[in-house]
Amino acid sequence: MNSELLRLAHRRLTREPRAVSYDTQELVQETWERLILQRTPFQGNEHVCGTARIVMDRLLIDRARRKQRLKRQVKLTPLGDEIAV
């Protein structure tokens, strides 16, 4: 099962831009953690792999959104009492 998830993660990561900071093993590890937290009674390997695909996609989307949010944050400096004219 782990080798199938590694292959799946590798395929998912090859479609992503290089800016994604996951490596294959890290993506598989986080996927397993999310699958365990769901406590879903799986009905075979296909069910596990199908759910893992969805979880991996969500993890990659969440990571991309987080990076975009951090990229777009602007440091605001508070204005003093003086107003420049």
C-alpha positions in Angstrom: 0.0 0.0 0.0 2.8 2.4 0.9 4.5 1.9 -2.5 1.2 2.6 -4.3 0.8 5.9 -2.3 4.5 6.8 -3.1 3.8 6.3 -6.8 0.6 8.3 -6.5 2.3 11.2 -4.7 5.1 11.2 -7.2 2.6 11.5 -10.1 0.8 14.3 -8.3 4.0 16.2 -7.6 5.2 16.0 -11.2 2.1 18.0 -12.2 2.8 20.7 -9.7 5.1 23.7 -10.3 8.5 23.6 -8.7 7.4 26.2 -6.1 5.5 23.4 -4.2 7.7 22.6 -1.3 6.5 19.0 -0.7 8.7 16.0 -1.4 7.1 12.7 -2.1 7.6 11.1 1.3 6.3 14.2 3.1 3.1 14.2 1.0 2.6 10.5 1.7 3.1 11.0 5.5 0.7 13.9 5.7 -1.8 11.9 3.6 -1.6 9.0 6.0 -2.1 11.3 9.0 -5.2 12.8 7.4 -6.6 9.4 6.5 -6.1 8.1 10.1 -7.8 11.2 11.5 -10.8 10.6 9.3 -11.4 7.2 11.0 -13.2 6.0 7.9 -13.8 2.3 7.6 -12.2 1.6 4.2 -13.5 -1.1 1.9 -10.3 -2.3 0.2 -7.2 -0.9 -1.4 -9.1 1.0 -4.2 -11.1 2.9 -1.5 -7.9 3.8 0.3 -6.2 5.0 -2.9 -9.2 6.9 -4.1 -9.5 8.7 -0.7 -5.7 9.3 -0.7 -5.9 11.0 -4.1 -8.5 13.4 -2.8 -6.5 14.1 0.4 -3.3 14.7 -1.6 -5.1 17.1 -3.9 -6.5 19.0 -1.0 -3.1 19.1 0.7 -1.5 20.5 -2.5 -4.2 23.1 -2.9 -4.0 24.2 0.7 -0.2 24.5 0.4 -0.5 26.6 -2.7 -3.2 28.8 -1.1 -1.0 29.3 1.9 1.9 30.4 -0.2 -0.2 32.8 -2.2 -1.6 34.3 1.0 1.9 34.8 2.4 3.1 36.2 -0.9 0.4 38.8 -1.0 0.8 40.0 2.6 1.9 43.5 2.7 3.8 45.0 5.7 1.8 48.0 6.7 3.6 50.7 8.6 1.5 52.8 11.0 1.2 56.4 10.1 2.6 58.9 12.7 0.8 62.0 13.9 2.5 64.0 11.2 0.9 64.2 7.8 3.2 64.8 4.9 2.0 67.7 2.7 
